[in-house]
Amino acid sequence: LIWPAAGNLFPRGEYIAPTIDISVGFHRWQPAEPWLYAQATSHSGGGGVINGDARVWARDGTLLAVGASSLLCRPAPPMGPPA
């Protein structure tokens, strides 16, 4: 979820951002819930590293999970014809 929060600055796919650190905490289990609300925020970015956090809630407002991640932002490799 963190890359879409930061990647909106680069809508043409000019960059990639693989995860280099991730932490997830699951608090509740609601497998029958058909809809989830997710919020991701990118708090900082610089020197090729993006940091952010995310939260996921059930429709009734129950917090289901939280997470944090660091991503290594680099230019995307050129897209050539299929080999």
All heavy atoms as a GROMACS GRO file, in nm:
protein
  616
    1LEU      N    1   0.080  -0.120   0.000
    1LEU     CA    2   0.000   0.000   0.000
    1LEU      C    3   0.084   0.127   0.000
    1LEU      O    4   0.036   0.232  -0.038
    1LEU     CB    5  -0.092   0.002   0.121
    1LEU     CG    6  -0.205  -0.098   0.126
    1LEU    CD1    7  -0.273  -0.094   0.262
    1LEU    CD2    8  -0.303  -0.078   0.015
    2ILE      N    9   0.208   0.120   0.043
    2ILE     CA   10   0.287   0.242   0.056
    2ILE      C   11   0.325   0.299  -0.081
    2ILE      O   12   0.321   0.419  -0.102
    2ILE     CB   13   0.414   0.217   0.139
    2ILE    CG1   14   0.379   0.161   0.277
    2ILE    CG2   15   0.496   0.345   0.154
    2ILE    CD1   16   0.282   0.243   0.357
    3TRP      N   17   0.362   0.213  -0.177
    3TRP     CA   18   0.403   0.265  -0.307
    3TRP      C   19   0.291   0.343  -0.376
    3TRP      O   20   0.316   0.451  -0.429
    3TRP     CB   21   0.458   0.156  -0.396
    3TRP     CG   22   0.495   0.207  -0.532
    3TRP    CD1   23   0.444   0.168  -0.652
    3TRP    CD2   24   0.590   0.310  -0.564
    3TRP    NE1   25   0.501   0.238  -0.755
    3TRP    CE2   26   0.592   0.327  -0.704
    3TRP    CE3   27   0.674   0.390  -0.487
    3TRP    CZ2   28   0.672   0.419  -0.770
    3TRP    CZ3   29   0.756   0.483  -0.553
    3TRP    CH2   30   0.755   0.496  -0.691
    4PRO      N   31   0.167   0.297  -0.381
    4PRO     CA   32   0.064   0.382  -0.441
    4PRO      C   33   0.050   0.517  -0.371
    4PRO      O   34   0.021   0.617  -0.436
    4PRO     CB   35  -0.064   0.300  -0.427
    4PRO     CG   36  -0.017   0.159  -0.423
    4PRO     CD   37   0.115   0.165  -0.349
    5ALA      N   38   0.072   0.521  -0.240
    5ALA     CA   39   0.061   0.649  -0.169
    5ALA      C   40   0.170   0.746  -0.214
    5ALA      O   41   0.146   0.865  -0.227
    5ALA     CB   42   0.071   0.627  -0.018
    6ALA      N   43   0.289   0.696  -0.242
    6ALA     CA   44   0.399   0.782  -0.285
    6ALA      C   45   0.409   0.789  -0.437
    6ALA      O   46   0.446   0.891  -0.493
    6ALA     CB   47   0.531   0.729  -0.228
    7GLY      N   48   0.374   0.680  -0.505
    7GLY     CA   49   0.392   0.670  -0.649
    7GLY      C   50   0.299   0.756  -0.731
    7GLY      O   51   0.320   0.770  -0.852
    8ASN      N   52   0.197   0.814  -0.671
    8ASN     CA   53   0.107   0.902  -0.746
    8ASN      C   54   0.181   1.022  -0.804
    8ASN      O   55   0.131   1.087  -0.895
    8ASN     CB   56  -0.009   0.949  -0.657
    8ASN     CG   57  -0.108   0.838  -0.634
    8ASN    OD1   58  -0.124   0.749  -0.716
    8ASN    ND2   59  -0.176   0.844  -0.520
    9LEU      N   60   0.298   1.051  -0.752
    9LEU     CA   61   0.379   1.160  -0.808
    9LEU      C   62   0.438   1.121  -0.943
    9LEU      O   63   0.483   1.206  -1.019
    9LEU     CB   64   0.491   1.197  -0.712
    9LEU     CG   65   0.448   1.256  -0.578
    9LEU    CD1   66   0.569   1.271  -0.487
    9LEU    CD2   67   0.381   1.390  -0.600
   10PHE      N   68   0.442   0.989  -0.974
   10PHE     CA   69   0.504   0.939  -1.096
   10PHE      C   70   0.408   0.846  -1.170
   10PHE      O   71   0.428   0.726  -1.174
   10PHE     CB   72   0.633   0.864  -1.063
   10PHE     CG   73   0.726   0.943  -0.975
   10PHE    CD1   74   0.735   0.915  -0.840
   10PHE    CD2   75   0.802   1.046  -1.027
   10PHE    CE1   76   0.820   0.988  -0.759
   10PHE    CE2   77   0.886   1.120  -0.946
   10PHE     CZ   78   0.895   1.092  -0.812
   11PRO      N   79   0.301   0.901  -1.228
   11PRO     CA   80   0.196   0.816  -1.285
   11PRO      C   81   0.237   0.738  -1.410
   11PRO      O   82   0.168   0.647  -1.451
   11PRO     CB   83   0.084   0.915  -1.317
   11PRO     CG   84   0.154   1.047  -1.335
   11PRO     CD   85   0.271   1.042  -1.242
   12ARG      N   86   0.349   0.769  -1.474
   12ARG     CA   87   0.387   0.700  -1.596
   12ARG      C   88   0.473   0.578  -1.572
   12ARG      O   89   0.529   0.522  -1.666
   12ARG     CB   90   0.457   0.797  -1.690
   12ARG     CG   91   0.364   0.908  -1.740
   12ARG     CD   92   0.436   1.001  -1.830
   12ARG     NE   93   0.543   1.063  -1.753
   12ARG     CZ   94   0.635   1.143  -1.803
   12ARG    NH1   95   0.635   1.170  -1.930
   12ARG    NH2   96   0.727   1.197  -1.727
   13GLY      N   97   0.489   0.535  -1.452
   13GLY     CA   98   0.568   0.416  -1.424
   13GLY      C   99   0.718   0.436  -1.443
   13GLY      O  100   0.789   0.344  -1.482
   14GLU      N  101   0.766   0.556  -1.414
   14GLU     CA  102   0.908   0.586  -1.433
   14GLU      C  103   0.997   0.526  -1.325
   14GLU      O  104   1.118   0.517  -1.342
   14GLU     CB  105   0.928   0.738  -1.434
   14GLU     CG  106   0.851   0.808  -1.543
   14GLU     CD  107   0.835   0.957  -1.516
   14GLU    OE1  108   0.865   1.003  -1.404
   14GLU    OE2  109   0.791   1.027  -1.608
   15TYR      N  110   0.937   0.487  -1.213
   15TYR     CA  111   1.014   0.435  -1.101
   15TYR      C  112   0.954   0.304  -1.049
   15TYR      O  113   0.836   0.278  -1.067
   15TYR     CB  114   1.017   0.537  -0.985
   15TYR     CG  115   1.095   0.660  -1.020
   15TYR    CD1  116   1.035   0.768  -1.083
   15TYR    CD2  117   1.231   0.667  -0.991
   15TYR    CE1  118   1.108   0.881  -1.117
   15TYR    CE2  119   1.304   0.780  -1.024
   15TYR     CZ  120   1.242   0.885  -1.087
   15TYR     OH  121   1.315   0.996  -1.121
   16ILE      N  122   1.037   0.225  -0.985
   16ILE     CA  123   0.994   0.106  -0.913
   16ILE      C  124   1.037   0.124  -0.768
   16ILE      O  125   1.127   0.204  -0.738
   16ILE     CB  126   1.052  -0.023  -0.972
   16ILE    CG1  127   1.206  -0.019  -0.970
   16ILE    CG2  128   0.999  -0.046  -1.112
   16ILE    CD1  129   1.271  -0.149  -1.008
   17ALA      N  130   0.974   0.052  -0.678
   17ALA     CA  131   1.008   0.066  -0.537
   17ALA      C  132   0.989  -0.067  -0.463
   17ALA      O  133   0.889  -0.089  -0.396
   17ALA     CB  134   0.923   0.176  -0.473
   18PRO      N  135   1.086  -0.158  -0.476
   18PRO     CA  136   1.075  -0.283  -0.400
   18PRO      C  137   1.089  -0.258  -0.250
   18PRO      O  138   1.160  -0.167  -0.207
   18PRO     CB  139   1.191  -0.367  -0.454
   18PRO     CG  140   1.285  -0.270  -0.516
   18PRO     CD  141   1.204  -0.153  -0.560
   19THR      N  142   1.021  -0.340  -0.173
   19THR     CA  143   1.024  -0.329  -0.027
   19THR      C  144   1.157  -0.379   0.028
   19THR      O  145   1.204  -0.487  -0.010
   19THR     CB  146   0.909  -0.412   0.034
   19THR    OG1  147   0.786  -0.360  -0.017
   19THR    CG2  148   0.909  -0.405   0.184
   20ILE      N  149   1.218  -0.301   0.117
   20ILE     CA  150   1.342  -0.344   0.181
   20ILE      C  151   1.322  -0.373   0.330
   20ILE      O  152   1.410  -0.430   0.394
   20ILE     CB  153   1.455  -0.242   0.161
   20ILE    CG1  154   1.416  -0.103   0.212
   20ILE    CG2  155   1.494  -0.236   0.014
   20ILE    CD1  156   1.528   0.000   0.206
   21ASP      N  157   1.205  -0.334   0.383
   21ASP     CA  158   1.176  -0.358   0.524
   21ASP      C  159   1.024  -0.352   0.540
   21ASP      O  160   0.961  -0.260   0.489
   21ASP     CB  161   1.243  -0.251   0.610
   21ASP     CG  162   1.212  -0.268   0.758
   21ASP    OD1  163   1.206  -0.384   0.805
   21ASP    OD2  164   1.194  -0.166   0.826
   22ILE      N  165   0.967  -0.450   0.608
   22ILE     CA  166   0.822  -0.450   0.626
   22ILE      C  167   0.787  -0.506   0.763
   22ILE      O  168   0.853  -0.598   0.813
   22ILE     CB  169   0.751  -0.530   0.515
   22ILE    CG1  170   0.600  -0.507   0.520
   22ILE    CG2  171   0.787  -0.676   0.520
   22ILE    CD1  172   0.527  -0.554   0.397
   23SER      N  173   0.684  -0.448   0.822
   23SER     CA  174   0.633  -0.494   0.951
   23SER      C  175   0.480  -0.489   0.944
   23SER      O  176   0.423  -0.388   0.904
   23SER     CB  177   0.682  -0.402   1.062
   23SER     OG  178   0.619  -0.435   1.184
   24VAL      N  179   0.415  -0.600   0.982
   24VAL     CA  180   0.269  -0.606   0.979
   24VAL      C  181   0.220  -0.664   1.110
   24VAL      O  182   0.275  -0.762   1.160
   24VAL     CB  183   0.220  -0.695   0.862
   24VAL    CG1  184   0.069  -0.702   0.860
   24VAL    CG2  185   0.273  -0.645   0.729
   25GLY      N  186   0.117  -0.602   1.164
   25GLY     CA  187   0.053  -0.653   1.284
   25GLY      C  188  -0.094  -0.678   1.256
   25GLY      O  189  -0.166  -0.587   1.213
   26PHE      N  190  -0.139  -0.802   1.276
   26PHE     CA  191  -0.279  -0.837   1.256
   26PHE      C  192  -0.348  -0.838   1.393
   26PHE      O  193  -0.304  -0.907   1.484
   26PHE     CB  194  -0.291  -0.974   1.189
   26PHE     CG  195  -0.232  -0.977   1.052
   26PHE    CD1  196  -0.103  -1.021   1.031
   26PHE    CD2  197  -0.305  -0.932   0.943
   26PHE    CE1  198  -0.047  -1.022   0.904
   26PHE    CE2  199  -0.251  -0.932   0.816
   26PHE     CZ  200  -0.121  -0.978   0.796
   27HIS      N  201  -0.459  -0.763   1.405
   27HIS     CA  202  -0.523  -0.745   1.534
   27HIS      C  203  -0.655  -0.821   1.546
   27HIS      O  204  -0.689  -0.868   1.653
   27HIS     CB  205  -0.548  -0.596   1.560
   27HIS     CG  206  -0.422  -0.516   1.553
   27HIS    ND1  207  -0.319  -0.530   1.644
   27HIS    CD2  208  -0.379  -0.424   1.464
   27HIS    CE1  209  -0.220  -0.449   1.612
   27HIS    NE2  210  -0.254  -0.384   1.503
   28ARG      N  211  -0.730  -0.829   1.440
   28ARG     CA  212  -0.860  -0.898   1.441
   28ARG      C  213  -0.872  -0.978   1.312
   28ARG      O  214  -0.813  -0.945   1.211
   28ARG     CB  215  -0.976  -0.798   1.447
   28ARG     CG  216  -0.973  -0.701   1.562
   28ARG     CD  217  -1.021  -0.768   1.692
   28ARG     NE  218  -1.031  -0.675   1.801
   28ARG     CZ  219  -0.928  -0.635   1.874
   28ARG    NH1  220  -0.808  -0.678   1.851
   28ARG    NH2  221  -0.946  -0.550   1.973
   29TRP      N  222  -0.958  -1.079   1.314
   29TRP     CA  223  -0.982  -1.164   1.198
   29TRP      C  224  -1.130  -1.160   1.167
   29TRP      O  225  -1.212  -1.198   1.250
   29TRP     CB  226  -0.936  -1.306   1.229
   29TRP     CG  227  -0.961  -1.408   1.123
   29TRP    CD1  228  -1.048  -1.514   1.132
   29TRP    CD2  229  -0.900  -1.418   0.996
   29TRP    NE1  230  -1.044  -1.588   1.018
   29TRP    CE2  231  -0.953  -1.531   0.931
   29TRP    CE3  232  -0.805  -1.343   0.929
   29TRP    CZ2  233  -0.915  -1.571   0.805
   29TRP    CZ3  234  -0.767  -1.382   0.803
   29TRP    CH2  235  -0.822  -1.494   0.742
   30GLN      N  236  -1.164  -1.110   1.050
   30GLN     CA  237  -1.304  -1.104   1.007
   30GLN      C  238  -1.313  -1.157   0.864
   30GLN      O  239  -1.332  -1.080   0.769
   30GLN     CB  240  -1.358  -0.962   1.017
   30GLN     CG  241  -1.372  -0.914   1.159
   30GLN     CD  242  -1.447  -0.782   1.168
   30GLN    OE1  243  -1.493  -0.725   1.070
   30GLN    NE2  244  -1.463  -0.733   1.290
   31PRO      N  245  -1.298  -1.288   0.844
   31PRO     CA  246  -1.294  -1.344   0.708
   31PRO      C  247  -1.424  -1.326   0.631
   31PRO      O  248  -1.422  -1.328   0.508
   31PRO     CB  249  -1.262  -1.491   0.731
   31PRO     CG  250  -1.306  -1.520   0.870
   31PRO     CD  251  -1.286  -1.391   0.946
   32ALA      N  252  -1.535  -1.306   0.698
   32ALA     CA  253  -1.662  -1.290   0.628
   32ALA      C  254  -1.685  -1.146   0.581
   32ALA      O  255  -1.782  -1.119   0.511
   32ALA     CB  256  -1.778  -1.334   0.717
   33GLU      N  257  -1.598  -1.054   0.619
   33GLU     CA  258  -1.614  -0.913   0.581
   33GLU      C  259  -1.592  -0.896   0.431
   33GLU      O  260  -1.483  -0.922   0.380
   33GLU     CB  261  -1.515  -0.827   0.658
   33GLU     CG  262  -1.522  -0.680   0.629
   33GLU     CD  263  -1.655  -0.617   0.662
   33GLU    OE1  264  -1.696  -0.624   0.779
   33GLU    OE2  265  -1.717  -0.562   0.570
   34PRO      N  266  -1.695  -0.851   0.356
   34PRO     CA  267  -1.680  -0.838   0.211
   34PRO      C  268  -1.604  -0.712   0.168
   34PRO      O  269  -1.553  -0.706   0.057
   34PRO     CB  270  -1.822  -0.835   0.158
   34PRO     CG  271  -1.902  -0.778   0.271
   34PRO     CD  272  -1.833  -0.825   0.398
   35TRP      N  273  -1.596  -0.612   0.253
   35TRP     CA  274  -1.531  -0.486   0.218
   35TRP      C  275  -1.433  -0.446   0.327
   35TRP      O  276  -1.461  -0.462   0.445
   35TRP     CB  277  -1.634  -0.375   0.202
   35TRP     CG  278  -1.725  -0.398   0.087
   35TRP    CD1  279  -1.850  -0.452   0.093
   35TRP    CD2  280  -1.700  -0.370  -0.050
   35TRP    NE1  281  -1.905  -0.458  -0.032
   35TRP    CE2  282  -1.815  -0.409  -0.123
   35TRP    CE3  283  -1.593  -0.317  -0.120
   35TRP    CZ2  284  -1.824  -0.397  -0.260
   35TRP    CZ3  285  -1.603  -0.304  -0.256
   35TRP    CH2  286  -1.716  -0.343  -0.325
   36LEU      N  287  -1.319  -0.392   0.286
   36LEU     CA  288  -1.221  -0.340   0.380
   36LEU      C  289  -1.186  -0.197   0.341
   36LEU      O  290  -1.188  -0.161   0.223
   36LEU     CB  291  -1.094  -0.424   0.377
   36LEU     CG  292  -1.109  -0.571   0.417
   36LEU    CD1  293  -0.977  -0.644   0.397
   36LEU    CD2  294  -1.158  -0.584   0.559
   37TYR      N  295  -1.153  -0.115   0.439
   37TYR     CA  296  -1.107   0.021   0.415
   37TYR      C  297  -0.959   0.025   0.449
   37TYR      O  298  -0.919  -0.015   0.558
   37TYR     CB  299  -1.184   0.120   0.503
   37TYR     CG  300  -1.128   0.260   0.498
   37TYR    CD1  301  -1.146   0.338   0.386
   37TYR    CD2  302  -1.055   0.310   0.604
   37TYR    CE1  303  -1.092   0.466   0.379
   37TYR    CE2  304  -1.001   0.438   0.599
   37TYR     CZ  305  -1.020   0.515   0.486
   37TYR     OH  306  -0.967   0.640   0.479
   38ALA      N  307  -0.878   0.069   0.355
   38ALA     CA  308  -0.734   0.076   0.377
   38ALA      C  309  -0.688   0.219   0.358
   38ALA      O  310  -0.733   0.290   0.268
   38ALA     CB  311  -0.661  -0.016   0.281
   39GLN      N  312  -0.597   0.262   0.444
   39GLN     CA  313  -0.538   0.395   0.435
   39GLN      C  314  -0.387   0.380   0.442
   39GLN      O  315  -0.335   0.316   0.533
   39GLN     CB  316  -0.586   0.484   0.549
   39GLN     CG  317  -0.522   0.621   0.547
   39GLN     CD  318  -0.557   0.701   0.671
   39GLN    OE1  319  -0.585   0.646   0.777
   39GLN    NE2  320  -0.554   0.832   0.658
   40ALA      N  321  -0.317   0.436   0.344
   40ALA     CA  322  -0.171   0.433   0.343
   40ALA      C  323  -0.119   0.575   0.333
   40ALA      O  324  -0.174   0.657   0.260
   40ALA     CB  325  -0.121   0.350   0.226
   41THR      N  326  -0.014   0.602   0.407
   41THR     CA  327   0.047   0.734   0.408
   41THR      C  328   0.198   0.720   0.392
   41THR      O  329   0.259   0.637   0.459
   41THR     CB  330   0.017   0.807   0.540
   41THR    OG1  331  -0.124   0.811   0.560
   41THR    CG2  332   0.071   0.949   0.538
   42SER      N  333   0.253   0.797   0.302
   42SER     CA  334   0.398   0.803   0.287
   42SER      C  335   0.446   0.928   0.360
   42SER      O  336   0.418   1.039   0.318
   42SER     CB  337   0.435   0.808   0.139
   42SER     OG  338   0.574   0.816   0.125
   43HIS      N  339   0.517   0.908   0.471
   43HIS     CA  340   0.557   1.020   0.556
   43HIS      C  341   0.685   1.088   0.512
   43HIS      O  342   0.704   1.206   0.537
   43HIS     CB  343   0.574   0.974   0.701
   43HIS     CG  344   0.448   0.922   0.761
   43HIS    ND1  345   0.345   1.006   0.800
   43HIS    CD2  346   0.406   0.797   0.785
   43HIS    CE1  347   0.246   0.933   0.847
   43HIS    NE2  348   0.280   0.806   0.838
   44SER      N  349   0.774   1.011   0.452
   44SER     CA  350   0.901   1.071   0.414
   44SER      C  351   0.960   0.998   0.296
   44SER      O  352   0.930   0.881   0.270
   44SER     CB  353   1.001   1.067   0.532
   44SER     OG  354   1.034   0.934   0.563
   45GLY      N  355   1.042   1.068   0.224
   45GLY     CA  356   1.112   1.011   0.112
   45GLY      C  357   1.232   1.098   0.079
   45GLY      O  358   1.224   1.219   0.079
   46GLY      N  359   1.344   1.034   0.056
   46GLY     CA  360   1.465   1.107   0.023
   46GLY      C  361   1.580   1.011   0.008
   46GLY      O  362   1.582   0.905   0.070
   47GLY      N  363   1.674   1.047  -0.078
   47GLY     CA  364   1.791   0.962  -0.096
   47GLY      C  365   1.757   0.824  -0.151
   47GLY      O  366   1.830   0.729  -0.126
   48GLY      N  367   1.645   0.814  -0.220
   48GLY     CA  368   1.605   0.686  -0.278
   48GLY      C  369   1.529   0.594  -0.185
   48GLY      O  370   1.502   0.479  -0.220
   49VAL      N  371   1.493   0.640  -0.065
   49VAL     CA  372   1.418   0.557   0.030
   49VAL      C  373   1.286   0.626   0.062
   49VAL      O  374   1.282   0.745   0.090
   49VAL     CB  375   1.499   0.532   0.160
   49VAL    CG1  376   1.417   0.451   0.259
   49VAL    CG2  377   1.630   0.462   0.129
   50ILE      N  378   1.177   0.548   0.059
   50ILE     CA  379   1.043   0.597   0.092
   50ILE      C  380   0.997   0.522   0.216
   50ILE      O  381   1.013   0.399   0.224
   50ILE     CB  382   0.945   0.573  -0.023
   50ILE    CG1  383   0.990   0.646  -0.149
   50ILE    CG2  384   0.804   0.614   0.016
   50ILE    CD1  385   0.916   0.605  -0.273
   51ASN      N  386   0.940   0.591   0.313
   51ASN     CA  387   0.887   0.528   0.434
   51ASN      C  388   0.739   0.561   0.446
   51ASN      O  389   0.695   0.669   0.407
   51ASN     CB  390   0.960   0.579   0.558
   51ASN     CG  391   1.104   0.540   0.557
   51ASN    OD1  392   1.136   0.422   0.566
   51ASN    ND2  393   1.193   0.637   0.543
   52GLY      N  394   0.663   0.468   0.503
   52GLY     CA  395   0.522   0.495   0.523
   52GLY      C  396   0.458   0.390   0.612
   52GLY      O  397   0.522   0.296   0.657
   53ASP      N  398   0.329   0.411   0.636
   53ASP     CA  399   0.253   0.315   0.716
   53ASP      C  400   0.114   0.298   0.657
   53ASP      O  401   0.072   0.376   0.572
   53ASP     CB  402   0.247   0.355   0.863
   53ASP     CG  403   0.180   0.488   0.887
   53ASP    OD1  404   0.085   0.524   0.813
   53ASP    OD2  405   0.219   0.558   0.981
   54ALA      N  406   0.046   0.194   0.702
   54ALA     CA  407  -0.088   0.164   0.652
   54ALA      C  408  -0.172   0.104   0.763
   54ALA      O  409  -0.119   0.044   0.857
   54ALA     CB  410  -0.080   0.068   0.534
   55ARG      N  411  -0.303   0.121   0.749
   55ARG     CA  412  -0.400   0.063   0.841
   55ARG      C  413  -0.516   0.006   0.760
   55ARG      O  414  -0.551   0.062   0.656
   55ARG     CB  415  -0.452   0.170   0.938
   55ARG     CG  416  -0.349   0.216   1.037
   55ARG     CD  417  -0.400   0.331   1.124
   55ARG     NE  418  -0.308   0.366   1.227
   55ARG     CZ  419  -0.192   0.431   1.208
   55ARG    NH1  420  -0.156   0.467   1.089
   55ARG    NH2  421  -0.113   0.458   1.310
   56VAL      N  422  -0.574  -0.102   0.811
   56VAL     CA  423  -0.688  -0.166   0.743
   56VAL      C  424  -0.799  -0.185   0.845
   56VAL      O  425  -0.777  -0.239   0.954
   56VAL     CB  426  -0.649  -0.302   0.682
   56VAL    CG1  427  -0.768  -0.368   0.616
   56VAL    CG2  428  -0.534  -0.286   0.582
   57TRP      N  429  -0.921  -0.138   0.809
   57TRP     CA  430  -1.038  -0.149   0.896
   57TRP      C  431  -1.148  -0.229   0.828
   57TRP      O  432  -1.159  -0.231   0.706
   57TRP     CB  433  -1.098  -0.011   0.924
   57TRP     CG  434  -1.014   0.079   1.008
   57TRP    CD1  435  -1.014   0.088   1.143
   57TRP    CD2  436  -0.922   0.178   0.962
   57TRP    NE1  437  -0.927   0.186   1.184
   57TRP    CE2  438  -0.869   0.243   1.074
   57TRP    CE3  439  -0.879   0.219   0.835
   57TRP    CZ2  440  -0.775   0.345   1.065
   57TRP    CZ3  441  -0.785   0.320   0.826
   57TRP    CH2  442  -0.735   0.382   0.940
   58ALA      N  443  -1.232  -0.291   0.910
   58ALA     CA  444  -1.356  -0.352   0.861
   58ALA      C  445  -1.460  -0.241   0.842
   58ALA      O  446  -1.442  -0.128   0.889
   58ALA     CB  447  -1.407  -0.455   0.962
   59ARG      N  448  -1.568  -0.275   0.776
   59ARG     CA  449  -1.674  -0.176   0.750
   59ARG      C  450  -1.729  -0.115   0.879
   59ARG      O  451  -1.766   0.001   0.882
   59ARG     CB  452  -1.787  -0.243   0.671
   59ARG     CG  453  -1.891  -0.146   0.624
   59ARG     CD  454  -2.002  -0.207   0.544
   59ARG     NE  455  -1.985  -0.344   0.507
   59ARG     CZ  456  -2.056  -0.406   0.414
   59ARG    NH1  457  -2.149  -0.340   0.350
   59ARG    NH2  458  -2.037  -0.531   0.387
   60ASP      N  459  -1.732  -0.193   0.988
   60ASP     CA  460  -1.788  -0.141   1.114
   60ASP      C  461  -1.687  -0.056   1.193
   60ASP      O  462  -1.717  -0.012   1.303
   60ASP     CB  463  -1.840  -0.256   1.200
   60ASP     CG  464  -1.731  -0.349   1.251
   60ASP    OD1  465  -1.610  -0.324   1.225
   60ASP    OD2  466  -1.765  -0.449   1.317
   61GLY      N  467  -1.568  -0.032   1.137
   61GLY     CA  468  -1.468   0.050   1.204
   61GLY      C  469  -1.368  -0.026   1.287
   61GLY      O  470  -1.280   0.034   1.348
   62THR      N  471  -1.378  -0.158   1.291
   62THR     CA  472  -1.283  -0.240   1.366
   62THR      C  473  -1.147  -0.238   1.298
   62THR      O  474  -1.136  -0.268   1.178
   62THR     CB  475  -1.332  -0.386   1.376
   62THR    OG1  476  -1.460  -0.389   1.438
   62THR    CG2  477  -1.235  -0.472   1.455
   63LEU      N  478  -1.043  -0.201   1.371
   63LEU     CA  479  -0.908  -0.202   1.317
   63LEU      C  480  -0.861  -0.347   1.304
   63LEU      O  481  -0.856  -0.421   1.402
   63LEU     CB  482  -0.812  -0.123   1.407
   63LEU     CG  483  -0.668  -0.114   1.360
   63LEU    CD1  484  -0.658  -0.039   1.227
   63LEU    CD2  485  -0.582  -0.046   1.466
   64LEU      N  486  -0.828  -0.388   1.182
   64LEU     CA  487  -0.788  -0.526   1.157
   64LEU      C  488  -0.638  -0.546   1.151
   64LEU      O  489  -0.586  -0.648   1.195
   64LEU     CB  490  -0.850  -0.576   1.025
   64LEU     CG  491  -1.002  -0.570   1.016
   64LEU    CD1  492  -1.048  -0.614   0.879
   64LEU    CD2  493  -1.066  -0.654   1.126
   65ALA      N  494  -0.566  -0.448   1.093
   65ALA     CA  495  -0.421  -0.465   1.077
   65ALA      C  496  -0.354  -0.329   1.061
   65ALA      O  497  -0.416  -0.232   1.017
   65ALA     CB  498  -0.392  -0.551   0.954
   66VAL      N  499  -0.227  -0.325   1.099
   66VAL     CA  500  -0.143  -0.207   1.076
   66VAL      C  501  -0.010  -0.255   1.019
   66VAL      O  502   0.029  -0.370   1.039
   66VAL     CB  503  -0.118  -0.125   1.206
   66VAL    CG1  504  -0.248  -0.071   1.262
   66VAL    CG2  505  -0.047  -0.209   1.309
   67GLY      N  506   0.056  -0.167   0.948
   67GLY     CA  507   0.185  -0.205   0.892
   67GLY      C  508   0.271  -0.083   0.865
   67GLY      O  509   0.223   0.030   0.862
   68ALA      N  510   0.399  -0.108   0.846
   68ALA     CA  511   0.493  -0.003   0.811
   68ALA      C  512   0.594  -0.064   0.715
   68ALA      O  513   0.620  -0.185   0.717
   68ALA     CB  514   0.564   0.050   0.935
   69SER      N  515   0.649   0.020   0.629
   69SER     CA  516   0.740  -0.031   0.528
   69SER      C  517   0.839   0.075   0.484
   69SER      O  518   0.811   0.194   0.490
   69SER     CB  519   0.659  -0.080   0.407
   69SER     OG  520   0.742  -0.140   0.311
   70SER      N  521   0.955   0.029   0.439
   70SER     CA  522   1.054   0.112   0.373
   70SER      C  523   1.074   0.055   0.233
   70SER      O  524   1.081  -0.066   0.215
   70SER     CB  525   1.188   0.110   0.447
   70SER     OG  526   1.174   0.164   0.576
   71LEU      N  527   1.082   0.144   0.134
   71LEU     CA  528   1.097   0.102  -0.005
   71LEU      C  529   1.219   0.169  -0.066
   71LEU      O  530   1.249   0.284  -0.035
   71LEU     CB  531   0.972   0.140  -0.084
   71LEU     CG  532   0.843   0.086  -0.025
   71LEU    CD1  533   0.748   0.202   0.002
   71LEU    CD2  534   0.779  -0.012  -0.117
   72LEU      N  535   1.286   0.098  -0.154
   72LEU     CA  536   1.401   0.149  -0.225
   72LEU      C  537   1.354   0.197  -0.362
   72LEU      O  538   1.320   0.117  -0.448
   72LEU     CB  539   1.507   0.041  -0.240
   72LEU     CG  540   1.638   0.080  -0.304
   72LEU    CD1  541   1.709   0.185  -0.220
   72LEU    CD2  542   1.726  -0.042  -0.323
   73CYS      N  543   1.348   0.327  -0.383
   73CYS     CA  544   1.295   0.385  -0.506
   73CYS      C  545   1.406   0.403  -0.608
   73CYS      O  546   1.507   0.468  -0.580
   73CYS     CB  547   1.229   0.519  -0.475
   73CYS     SG  548   1.146   0.592  -0.616
   74ARG      N  549   1.387   0.342  -0.725
   74ARG     CA  550   1.487   0.348  -0.831
   74ARG      C  551   1.418   0.367  -0.965
   74ARG      O  552   1.302   0.329  -0.982
   74ARG     CB  553   1.566   0.217  -0.837
   74ARG     CG  554   1.652   0.193  -0.715
   74ARG     CD  555   1.768   0.293  -0.716
   74ARG     NE  556   1.856   0.274  -0.604
   74ARG     CZ  557   1.864   0.356  -0.500
   74ARG    NH1  558   1.788   0.461  -0.493
   74ARG    NH2  559   1.950   0.335  -0.405
   75PRO      N  560   1.488   0.423  -1.064
   75PRO     CA  561   1.429   0.433  -1.198
   75PRO      C  562   1.393   0.294  -1.251
   75PRO      O  563   1.465   0.198  -1.230
   75PRO     CB  564   1.540   0.496  -1.282
   75PRO     CG  565   1.627   0.567  -1.183
   75PRO     CD  566   1.620   0.484  -1.058
   76ALA      N  567   1.280   0.285  -1.318
   76ALA     CA  568   1.235   0.157  -1.375
   76ALA      C  569   1.326   0.120  -1.492
   76ALA      O  570   1.370   0.208  -1.567
   76ALA     CB  571   1.091   0.168  -1.421
   77PRO      N  572   1.354  -0.009  -1.509
   77PRO     CA  573   1.432  -0.049  -1.626
   77PRO      C  574   1.352  -0.024  -1.752
   77PRO      O  575   1.229  -0.024  -1.750
   77PRO     CB  576   1.455  -0.199  -1.604
   77PRO     CG  577   1.352  -0.242  -1.507
   77PRO     CD  578   1.315  -0.122  -1.425
   78PRO      N  579   1.419   0.003  -1.864
   78PRO     CA  580   1.347   0.028  -1.989
   78PRO      C  581   1.265  -0.094  -2.030
   78PRO      O  582   1.309  -0.207  -2.012
   78PRO     CB  583   1.456   0.058  -2.091
   78PRO     CG  584   1.586   0.028  -2.025
   78PRO     CD  585   1.563   0.007  -1.880
   79MET      N  586   1.147  -0.067  -2.082
   79MET     CA  587   1.059  -0.174  -2.128
   79MET      C  588   1.083  -0.198  -2.276
   79MET      O  589   1.048  -0.116  -2.360
   79MET     CB  590   0.912  -0.136  -2.104
   79MET     CG  591   0.876  -0.117  -1.957
   79MET     SD  592   0.889  -0.267  -1.862
   79MET     CE  593   0.749  -0.355  -1.922
   80GLY      N  594   1.146  -0.307  -2.307
   80GLY     CA  595   1.174  -0.341  -2.447
   80GLY      C  596   1.075  -0.445  -2.497
   80GLY      O  597   0.984  -0.488  -2.425
   81PRO      N  598   1.090  -0.488  -2.620
   81PRO     CA  599   1.001  -0.591  -2.673
   81PRO      C  600   1.024  -0.724  -2.601
   81PRO      O  601   1.134  -0.749  -2.551
   81PRO     CB  602   1.041  -0.600  -2.821
   81PRO     CG  603   1.177  -0.540  -2.829
   81PRO     CD  604   1.189  -0.443  -2.714
   82PRO      N  605   0.922  -0.809  -2.593
   82PRO     CA  606   0.936  -0.939  -2.527
   82PRO      C  607   1.046  -1.022  -2.593
   82PRO      O  608   1.064  -1.016  -2.716
   82PRO     CB  609   0.800  -1.006  -2.543
   82PRO     CG  610   0.707  -0.898  -2.585
   82PRO     CD  611   0.787  -0.788  -2.646
   83ALA      N  612   1.118  -1.096  -2.514
   83ALA     CA  613   1.227  -1.180  -2.567
   83ALA      C  614   1.175  -1.306  -2.630
   83ALA      O  615   1.074  -1.356  -2.602
   83ALA     CB  616   1.324  -1.213  -2.454
   0.00000   0.00000   0.00000
